[in-house]
Amino acid sequence: MTSHLDRLAHEVVREGWKAVPRYEGALPLLRVYDPAVPGFGESITLASGSASDAWWYRSSTGEDLAPHTNPAGAAERITRILTPYVAAALAARARRPVRDGTALPIPPPDPGAPHTDTIAYLRARFGVLCWWGTHTKEWWALIPCAAQWRLVNAPASETLAQAILDVHAHS
């Protein structure tokens, strides 16, 4: 059973997450989180499916993510579950003032200089948290709307700019 969780650990690390096996208890699980927000993550277990030989990766909320034969699919589902929450937590952290009244800096981007310049431009133009997804190879933005946040992505920075404008036009 733990070998399947080990395969999933490999896949979530490829997606950019931290994976910590916790196999010492009665129910082995894999803790998946972003190191920048270690207090929030998913605890993944294996659960039997409807067929006697089928096991499923299951989230801490009870959602079946993918069969044990598809750890890459489970990793993709985990990424879709965690990304909006991690992005919102980072955005909230960036807006939280520190003692001297200045805001904490926005987390530094990971990409090289061309992406850094584009990120700075998009942030200044639209006032949103945005980044280049080093694993997804897409542009991302977290947009504050009336009562919720919207997460959008695009393959090019120009397309992301249009997506941000579209969200602003419809909110």
Secondary structure as UniProt FT lines:
FT   HELIX           2..14
FT   TURN            15..16
FT   STRAND          18..22
FT   STRAND          29..34
FT   TURN            35..36
FT   STRAND          37..48
FT   TURN            52..53
FT   STRAND          55..58
FT   TURN            60..61
FT   STRAND          64..67
FT   TURN            68..69
FT   HELIX           71..95
FT   TURN            99..100
FT   HELIX           113..126
FT   STRAND          129..133
FT   TURN            134..137
FT   STRAND          138..144
FT   STRAND          149..154
FT   HELIX           157..169
//
